[in-house]
Amino acid sequence: MSRAGLAAERTALAWRRTAVASMITGALFLNHAVTSGWRPALIAPIGAAIAMAALAGLSYLRNRSLHEGRHSHGGWVVAAATAAVVSVAVIAVGIEFTDPVP
């Protein structure tokens, strides 16, 4: 396999790890939404879980495109992933500061 092929394989695996990590993070946000019992802030963790599910889908699609040999520039994918991660981080900070301590 050529160097370019190995680089594409490593990048595809990184996108797969991103998909798995975002699914786990989304599950943790859903768990918080279900177990917190504080209904006014229910929308924030659900929104974060939806953003993580979208990131998982996007990461999976990028992984598949790299495996199929479509090595086009993925700048928009990186920008969308960055936007999703930053928005979820902001939501997590908001939850931390507004969620009452049980």
Secondary structure, DSSP 8 states (H G I E B T S, - for coil): --HHHHHHHHHHHHHHHHHHHHHHHHHHHHHHHHHH--GGGSHHHHHHHHHHHHHHHHHHHHHHHHHTT-----HHHHHHHHHHHHHHHHHHHHHHHHS---
